[in-house]
Amino acid sequence: MSVPYSTDDAGHPAPSDGLSQSVGPNGPLLLQDHFLIQKMAHFNRERVPERVVHAKGGGAFGEMEITEDVSQFTKADLFQKGKKTPLLLRFSTVAGELGSADSARDPRGFALKFYTEHGNYDLVGNNTPIFFIRDPSKFSDFIHSQKRRADNQLRDNNMQWDFWTQNPESAHQVSFLMTDRGTPKNWRHVNGYGSHTFLWYNANGEKFWVKYHFKTDQGIENLTAGEAKALEAEDPDAHRRDLWQAIERGDFPSWTVKVQIMPFEDAADYRFNPFDLTKVWPHGDYPEITIGKFTLNRNPSNYFAEIEQAAFEPSNLVPGIGSSPDKMLQGRLFSYPDTHRYRIGPNYLQLPVNQPKSPVRSYNFDGPMTYTNQVDPVYAPNTVGGPTAAEAMYEGEQYEVTGEIIRSAYKLHKEDDDFGQARALWENVLSETDRANMVSNIVGHASAPEVTGDMKKRVVEYWTNVHPDLGAGVAKGLGVQG
């Protein structure tokens, strides 16, 4: 059997895989050697800018099957009983760069792309049901505080605590982060959450608010701080390796799909703001409903093409699903597609991993790297048979909003506060071992050399507001008196 010949990117047979064209064996190279020029020029450009956040990650493909009837809540095609929908799931860390360790203490991104009959539906969540902030205006400042200093380009725990302690809304998420769930054993053993509140509407136009929960069927497994540090040194790509190897050996990980449903009218006077991303909905008020399961069963064939160039965006919504007044979600509706246009180009949705499985009949055309054929007419409305909007498919997504144009925090509901749910996590969810490890993790993080004495006092005050016992444990560990 003959070995196929190599080519350049235009398909021309390559004259050599390792020898440049020169004037004699010792002479200068020739500009006419376009095989060499293309090889070098492409290499110079083979890395797109890494993601500003969630840079380090990995993922796989699979399928979701809906097993329960939820048509009374949504007409979205992918959530109808018996429906099977192909998907891509990308896991990631938040703050680290491409070369960072998988086992670092950080939330884990949990981004899903469903290839539905009505276009792509993306859920861009985390392994936590909450987040550090509730207003997108703070997002760039939050990320800057978690990244690197401008002067010495080093990570700085003092910056992190400086931001967190001045934004008490972060307490719930930081509490989660400082438990051992901040260092999961691998991606297969984490839950995923849509985090935001979304709108569901059914075929009759009735509306509901929904939160998504994806519960790992492998069980939750975490690492202690010491185990995470050891794994960081031993194998910084441990989570990517674990997922790849599990799928290769046929041990396909799965997650049970659950939702919480809130009647549309409940939101107005619920005891706290249900659109606040720093809060969870108590299961006693809105219990989880199991609706299906998804399984990962195929590794990417090319990591760069199918994972690095994968573009997820909360604005990818399908008929039957809409956005909510969650301010963080509103900000992400713009920011995600905008960053994709910068990072991988304005035609990123034409890349195979991002291309919908359903027909695309858009009046957007041209631009760098376009390869789909646009035919006339190229404008709307028109009288020559061009596609027209499917307005009827979106009946039900509209709802009334009123109010002055202002800059303000959310209007307070009667039980809104920043520390109550973090306190409930400490009191009602964590075991004695979990609490001890949480104190140890906080003390270890806040004992970094760059964390000042004044900052340590603020750290103690922050955790005392969550719970006096937690604050006392942190004070003792940090040697802070009073």
C-alpha positions as CSV (number, residue, x, y, z in Angstrom):
1,M,0.0,0.0,0.0
2,S,1.5,3.3,-1.1
3,V,1.9,6.2,1.4
4,P,-0.1,9.3,0.3
5,Y,2.0,12.3,-0.6
6,S,1.9,15.4,1.6
7,T,0.7,18.7,0.2
8,D,0.6,22.4,0.9
9,D,-2.7,24.0,2.1
10,A,-3.9,24.5,-1.5
11,G,-3.5,20.7,-2.2
12,H,-0.3,20.9,-4.3
13,P,2.1,17.9,-3.8
14,A,5.0,19.0,-1.6
15,P,8.5,18.8,-3.1
16,S,10.0,18.2,0.4
17,D,8.8,18.0,3.9
18,G,12.0,19.4,5.4
19,L,14.3,21.0,2.9
20,S,14.1,24.6,1.7
21,Q,15.0,25.8,-1.8
22,S,18.4,27.5,-1.9
23,V,21.1,28.6,-4.3
24,G,23.3,25.6,-4.1
25,P,23.5,23.5,-0.9
26,N,25.2,26.3,1.1
27,G,23.6,29.4,-0.5
28,P,20.8,31.8,0.5
29,L,17.2,30.7,0.5
30,L,14.8,31.8,-2.3
31,L,11.7,33.9,-1.9
32,Q,10.1,31.8,-4.6
33,D,9.9,28.8,-2.3
34,H,6.2,29.3,-1.6
35,F,6.1,25.9,0.2
36,L,8.5,27.3,2.8
37,I,6.8,30.7,2.9
38,Q,3.4,29.2,3.4
39,K,4.6,26.8,6.1
40,M,6.3,29.6,8.1
41,A,3.5,32.2,7.6
42,H,0.9,29.7,8.7
43,F,2.9,28.7,11.8
44,N,3.3,32.4,12.7
45,R,-0.5,32.6,12.8
46,E,-1.6,29.2,14.1
47,R,-2.6,30.5,17.5
48,V,-5.7,32.6,17.8
49,P,-5.8,34.8,20.9
50,E,-6.7,32.7,23.9
51,R,-10.0,33.4,25.7
52,V,-9.8,36.3,28.1
53,V,-11.5,34.0,30.6
54,H,-12.0,30.2,30.5
55,A,-8.8,29.9,28.5
56,K,-7.8,26.5,29.7
57,G,-10.3,23.8,29.0
58,G,-11.3,20.7,27.1
59,G,-14.4,19.0,26.0
60,A,-16.3,16.3,24.1
61,F,-19.4,15.6,22.1
62,G,-22.5,13.6,23.0
63,E,-26.3,13.5,23.0
64,M,-29.1,14.6,25.3
65,E,-32.4,12.7,25.5
66,I,-35.5,14.1,27.1
67,T,-37.5,11.4,29.0
68,E,-40.3,13.5,30.6
69,D,-43.0,15.7,29.1
70,V,-42.4,19.4,29.8
71,S,-44.4,20.7,26.9
72,Q,-46.7,22.5,29.5
73,F,-43.7,24.7,30.2
74,T,-41.8,25.2,26.9
75,K,-42.4,24.5,23.2
76,A,-38.6,24.4,22.6
77,D,-37.9,21.5,20.2
78,L,-35.0,20.1,22.1
79,F,-37.0,19.7,25.4
80,Q,-39.8,17.6,23.9
81,K,-40.3,14.1,25.3
82,G,-38.3,11.5,23.4
83,K,-36.2,14.1,21.6
84,K,-32.5,13.3,21.1
85,T,-30.2,16.3,20.5
86,P,-26.4,16.2,19.6
87,L,-24.3,18.5,21.8
88,L,-20.8,19.7,22.6
89,L,-19.7,20.3,26.3
90,R,-16.6,22.3,27.1
91,F,-15.2,22.3,30.6
92,S,-12.7,25.0,31.7
93,T,-11.1,26.9,34.6
94,V,-11.9,30.6,34.8
95,A,-8.9,32.6,35.7
96,G,-5.9,30.6,34.4
97,E,-4.2,30.9,31.1
98,L,-3.9,28.2,28.5
99,G,-0.9,26.6,30.2
100,S,-2.4,26.7,33.7
101,A,-3.1,23.6,35.8
102,D,-6.4,21.9,35.6
103,S,-6.5,21.3,39.4
104,A,-6.2,25.0,40.4
105,R,-8.7,26.4,42.9
106,D,-11.2,28.0,40.5
107,P,-14.8,27.6,39.3
108,R,-15.2,25.2,36.4
109,G,-16.8,26.4,33.2
110,F,-19.6,24.1,32.0
111,A,-20.6,25.3,28.5
112,L,-23.1,23.4,26.4
113,K,-23.9,23.8,22.7
114,F,-27.0,21.9,21.5
115,Y,-27.4,21.5,17.8
116,T,-31.2,21.7,17.5
117,E,-33.6,21.8,14.5
118,H,-34.1,25.5,15.1
119,G,-30.5,26.5,15.4
120,N,-27.9,26.2,18.1
121,Y,-28.9,26.6,21.7
122,D,-26.0,27.5,24.1
123,L,-26.0,27.3,27.9
124,V,-22.9,28.9,29.2
125,G,-22.7,28.0,32.9
126,N,-20.3,26.8,35.6
127,N,-20.1,24.0,38.1
128,T,-21.7,26.5,40.6
129,P,-25.3,27.7,40.5
130,I,-24.2,31.2,41.5
131,F,-21.5,33.8,40.6
132,F,-19.3,36.4,42.3
133,I,-21.2,39.5,41.1
134,R,-24.7,40.5,39.9
135,D,-24.0,43.5,37.6
136,P,-21.9,43.1,34.4
137,S,-20.3,46.5,34.9
138,K,-18.2,44.9,37.6
139,F,-17.1,41.9,35.4
140,S,-13.9,43.2,33.8
141,D,-12.8,44.6,37.2
142,F,-13.5,41.2,38.8
143,I,-11.5,39.3,36.1
144,H,-8.6,41.8,36.3
145,S,-8.4,41.2,40.1
146,Q,-8.1,37.4,39.4
147,K,-5.5,37.7,36.7
148,R,-2.0,39.3,36.8
149,R,-0.7,42.6,38.1
150,A,0.4,45.3,35.7
151,D,3.8,45.9,37.2
152,N,5.3,42.4,37.7
153,Q,2.8,40.2,35.8
154,L,2.3,38.0,38.8
155,R,-1.0,36.6,40.3
156,D,-1.7,38.4,43.5
157,N,-4.1,37.0,46.2
158,N,-4.2,40.4,47.8
159,M,-5.9,41.8,44.7
160,Q,-8.5,39.0,44.9
161,W,-9.3,39.6,48.5
162,D,-9.4,43.4,47.9
163,F,-12.1,42.9,45.3
164,W,-14.1,40.2,47.2
165,T,-14.1,42.1,50.5
166,Q,-15.4,45.3,48.9
167,N,-18.1,43.4,47.1
168,P,-20.0,41.4,49.7
169,E,-22.3,39.9,47.1
170,S,-19.4,37.6,46.2
171,A,-19.6,35.8,49.6
172,H,-21.8,33.0,48.4
173,Q,-19.6,32.1,45.4
174,V,-16.4,32.6,47.3
175,S,-17.7,30.3,50.1
176,F,-18.3,27.6,47.4
177,L,-14.9,28.3,45.9
178,M,-13.1,27.8,49.3
179,T,-14.7,24.5,50.0
180,D,-13.2,21.4,48.3
181,R,-15.6,21.8,45.5
182,G,-13.2,24.6,44.4
183,T,-10.8,21.8,43.5
184,P,-12.8,19.0,41.8
185,K,-11.1,15.6,41.2
186,N,-11.9,15.8,37.5
187,W,-14.6,17.1,35.1
188,R,-16.6,13.9,35.1
189,H,-17.3,14.3,38.8
190,V,-18.8,17.9,38.8
191,N,-22.3,19.1,38.5
192,G,-23.1,21.8,35.9
193,Y,-25.6,24.6,36.1
194,G,-27.1,27.1,33.7
195,S,-26.7,29.5,36.6
196,H,-28.8,32.3,35.1
197,T,-32.6,32.4,35.2
198,F,-34.2,32.0,31.7
199,L,-37.7,32.3,30.3
200,W,-39.6,29.3,29.0
201,Y,-42.9,29.8,27.1
202,N,-45.2,27.1,25.8
203,A,-47.3,26.7,22.7
204,N,-50.1,28.7,24.3
205,G,-47.9,31.6,25.2
206,E,-47.8,30.8,28.9
207,K,-44.6,31.9,30.6
208,F,-42.3,30.4,33.2
209,W,-38.9,31.1,34.7
210,V,-36.4,28.3,34.7
211,K,-33.1,27.3,36.1
212,Y,-31.0,24.3,34.8
213,H,-29.2,21.8,36.9
214,F,-27.0,19.0,35.4
215,K,-26.2,16.4,38.1
216,T,-23.2,14.2,37.5
217,D,-24.2,10.5,37.4
218,Q,-20.6,9.7,38.5
219,G,-21.0,11.4,41.9
220,I,-19.3,14.5,43.2
221,E,-15.6,13.9,44.0
222,N,-13.2,16.6,45.1
223,L,-9.5,17.0,46.0
224,T,-8.2,18.5,49.2
225,A,-5.9,21.5,48.8
226,G,-2.9,19.3,49.3
227,E,-4.0,16.7,46.7
228,A,-4.8,19.5,44.2
229,K,-1.2,20.9,44.6
230,A,0.3,17.5,44.2
231,L,-1.7,16.9,41.1
232,E,-0.7,20.3,39.7
233,A,2.9,19.3,39.9
234,E,2.4,15.7,38.7
235,D,0.0,16.4,35.7
236,P,-1.2,19.9,35.0
237,D,-3.5,18.5,32.2
238,A,-5.0,15.8,34.5
239,H,-8.6,16.8,33.9
240,R,-8.3,16.9,30.1
241,R,-6.4,13.6,30.2
242,D,-9.0,12.0,32.4
243,L,-12.0,12.9,30.2
244,W,-10.2,11.9,27.0
245,Q,-9.1,8.5,28.4
246,A,-12.5,7.7,29.9
247,I,-14.3,8.3,26.6
248,E,-11.6,6.4,24.6
249,R,-12.1,3.3,26.8
250,G,-15.9,3.5,26.5
251,D,-16.6,4.8,30.0
252,F,-19.0,7.5,28.8
253,P,-19.8,10.1,31.5
254,S,-23.4,11.2,31.9
255,W,-25.4,13.9,33.7
256,T,-29.1,13.9,34.7
257,V,-30.9,17.0,33.4
258,K,-33.1,18.7,36.0
259,V,-34.9,22.1,36.0
260,Q,-36.5,24.3,38.6
261,I,-39.7,26.0,37.3
262,M,-41.1,29.2,38.8
263,P,-44.5,30.5,37.6
264,F,-44.0,33.8,35.8
265,E,-46.0,35.9,38.3
266,D,-44.1,34.6,41.3
267,A,-41.0,36.6,40.5
268,A,-42.5,40.0,41.2
269,D,-42.9,39.6,44.9
270,Y,-40.7,36.5,45.7
271,R,-38.9,36.9,49.0
272,F,-35.6,37.7,47.3
273,N,-34.8,38.7,43.7
274,P,-35.0,35.5,41.7
275,F,-32.8,37.1,38.9
276,D,-29.9,37.8,41.2
277,L,-27.0,35.6,40.0
278,T,-25.5,35.4,43.5
279,K,-28.6,33.5,44.8
280,V,-30.1,30.0,44.4
281,W,-33.7,29.2,44.5
282,P,-34.5,27.0,47.5
283,H,-35.6,23.5,46.4
284,G,-38.3,23.6,49.1
285,D,-40.0,26.5,47.1
286,Y,-39.2,25.2,43.6
287,P,-38.1,21.5,43.6
288,E,-35.9,20.0,40.9
289,I,-37.8,18.2,38.1
290,T,-35.9,15.5,36.3
291,I,-36.5,15.8,32.5
292,G,-33.7,13.7,30.9
293,K,-30.1,12.8,30.6
294,F,-27.1,13.6,28.4
295,T,-24.0,11.5,27.8
296,L,-20.5,12.3,26.3
297,N,-19.5,9.6,23.9
298,R,-17.1,11.1,21.3
299,N,-13.8,12.9,21.7
300,P,-12.9,15.7,19.3
301,S,-10.8,14.6,16.2
302,N,-8.9,17.9,16.3
303,Y,-8.7,19.9,19.5
304,F,-8.0,23.2,18.0
305,A,-10.8,23.0,15.4
306,E,-13.5,21.6,17.6
307,I,-12.6,22.9,21.1
308,E,-10.4,26.0,20.9
309,Q,-12.6,27.4,18.0
310,A,-15.9,26.4,19.7
311,A,-17.8,29.6,20.4
312,F,-20.6,29.6,23.0
313,E,-23.0,32.4,23.6
314,P,-26.1,32.8,25.8
315,S,-27.7,34.8,23.0
316,N,-28.1,31.6,21.0
317,L,-31.7,31.0,22.1
318,V,-34.3,29.0,20.2
319,P,-38.1,29.4,20.0
320,G,-39.6,28.4,23.4
321,I,-36.7,29.9,25.4
322,G,-35.9,33.6,26.1
323,S,-33.7,35.7,28.4
324,S,-34.6,37.2,31.7
325,P,-34.0,40.5,33.6
326,D,-30.9,38.9,35.1
327,K,-28.4,41.8,34.6
328,M,-25.4,39.5,34.3
329,L,-27.2,37.5,31.6
330,Q,-28.2,40.7,29.8
331,G,-24.5,41.7,29.7
332,R,-23.4,38.3,28.4
333,L,-25.9,38.4,25.6
334,F,-23.6,41.1,24.0
335,S,-20.2,40.2,25.3
336,Y,-19.9,36.6,24.2
337,P,-20.6,37.0,20.5
338,D,-18.6,40.2,20.5
339,T,-15.5,38.5,21.9
340,H,-15.9,35.6,19.3
341,R,-15.8,38.1,16.5
342,Y,-12.6,39.5,17.8
343,R,-10.9,36.2,18.7
344,I,-11.8,34.0,15.7
345,G,-13.4,36.4,13.2
346,P,-16.8,37.7,12.2
347,N,-17.7,34.4,10.4
348,Y,-17.0,32.2,13.4
349,L,-20.5,30.6,13.0
350,Q,-19.4,29.2,9.7
351,L,-16.8,27.0,11.4
352,P,-17.9,23.4,11.4
353,V,-18.0,23.1,15.2
354,N,-20.2,26.2,15.5
355,Q,-22.3,25.8,12.3
356,P,-25.9,25.0,13.0
357,K,-27.3,21.6,11.9
358,S,-30.4,23.5,10.7
359,P,-30.5,25.6,7.5
360,V,-28.9,29.1,7.7
361,R,-30.7,31.7,5.6
362,S,-29.2,34.9,6.9
363,Y,-28.9,38.3,5.1
364,N,-25.5,38.7,6.7
365,F,-22.7,38.0,4.2
366,D,-19.1,38.6,3.2
367,G,-16.3,39.5,5.6
368,P,-13.0,37.6,6.3
369,M,-13.0,33.9,5.9
370,T,-16.5,33.5,4.6
371,Y,-17.1,30.3,2.7
372,T,-20.8,30.0,2.4
373,N,-22.5,31.0,-0.8
374,Q,-24.8,34.0,-0.5
375,V,-27.3,34.4,-3.4
376,D,-29.6,37.2,-4.2
377,P,-31.6,38.8,-2.7
378,V,-29.1,40.1,-0.1
379,Y,-31.6,42.4,1.7
380,A,-34.9,42.3,3.4
381,P,-37.7,43.0,3.0
382,N,-37.8,42.0,-0.7
383,T,-40.3,41.0,-3.4
384,V,-38.2,38.3,-5.1
385,G,-38.8,35.3,-2.8
386,G,-36.2,35.8,-0.1
387,P,-36.7,34.2,3.3
388,T,-38.9,36.0,5.8
389,A,-38.9,36.0,9.6
390,A,-40.7,33.3,11.5
391,E,-42.5,35.7,13.9
392,A,-45.1,33.1,15.0
393,M,-42.5,30.8,16.4
394,Y,-41.6,33.4,19.0
395,E,-45.1,34.2,20.2
396,G,-44.9,34.1,24.0
397,E,-41.4,35.5,24.6
398,Q,-42.6,39.0,25.1
399,Y,-43.5,40.5,28.5
400,E,-44.0,44.0,29.9
401,V,-41.4,46.0,31.8
402,T,-41.7,49.5,33.1
403,G,-39.5,51.9,35.1
404,E,-37.3,54.9,34.9
405,I,-33.9,54.7,33.1
406,I,-31.5,54.7,36.1
407,R,-28.2,53.2,37.4
408,S,-29.2,51.2,40.5
409,A,-28.7,47.9,42.2
410,Y,-31.7,45.5,42.1
411,K,-34.7,46.8,44.0
412,L,-34.6,44.9,47.3
413,H,-37.1,42.1,48.1
414,K,-37.8,41.5,51.7
415,E,-35.2,38.8,52.3
416,D,-32.4,40.1,50.0
417,D,-29.0,40.1,51.6
418,D,-25.4,39.2,50.6
419,F,-24.5,36.7,53.4
420,G,-27.7,34.7,54.1
421,Q,-27.2,32.0,51.5
422,A,-23.5,31.7,52.2
423,R,-24.4,31.3,55.9
424,A,-26.9,28.6,55.0
425,L,-24.2,26.7,53.0
426,W,-22.0,26.7,56.1
427,E,-24.8,25.8,58.6
428,N,-26.9,23.3,56.6
429,V,-24.8,21.9,53.7
430,L,-21.2,21.4,54.8
431,S,-20.1,18.6,57.0
432,E,-17.6,19.1,59.9
433,T,-14.8,18.0,57.6
434,D,-16.0,20.3,54.9
435,R,-16.0,23.2,57.3
436,A,-12.5,22.5,58.6
437,N,-11.2,22.2,55.1
438,M,-12.9,25.5,54.1
439,V,-11.2,27.3,57.0
440,S,-7.9,25.8,56.0
441,N,-8.3,26.7,52.4
442,I,-9.2,30.3,53.2
443,V,-6.3,30.6,55.6
444,G,-3.9,29.1,53.1
445,H,-5.1,31.5,50.3
446,A,-5.0,34.6,52.6
447,S,-1.6,33.7,54.0
448,A,0.2,34.4,50.7
449,P,3.1,36.7,51.3
450,E,1.5,39.5,49.3
451,V,-1.6,39.6,51.5
452,T,-1.2,42.6,53.9
453,G,-2.0,42.7,57.5
454,D,-4.8,45.2,56.9
455,M,-6.2,42.9,54.2
456,K,-6.2,39.9,56.6
457,K,-8.4,41.9,59.0
458,R,-10.8,42.6,56.1
459,V,-10.8,38.9,55.2
460,V,-11.7,38.0,58.8
461,E,-14.5,40.6,58.8
462,Y,-15.8,39.2,55.5
463,W,-16.1,35.7,56.8
464,T,-17.4,36.8,60.2
465,N,-20.3,38.3,58.3
466,V,-21.0,34.9,56.8
467,H,-20.8,33.1,60.2
468,P,-19.1,34.0,63.5
469,D,-17.6,30.5,63.8
470,L,-16.2,30.7,60.3
471,G,-14.7,34.2,61.0
472,A,-13.2,33.0,64.3
473,G,-11.5,30.0,62.6
474,V,-10.1,32.3,59.9
475,A,-8.9,34.8,62.5
476,K,-7.1,32.1,64.4
477,G,-5.5,30.7,61.3
478,L,-4.3,34.1,60.2
479,G,-3.2,35.3,63.6
480,V,-5.6,38.3,63.5
481,Q,-6.6,39.5,67.0
482,G,-10.0,41.0,67.9
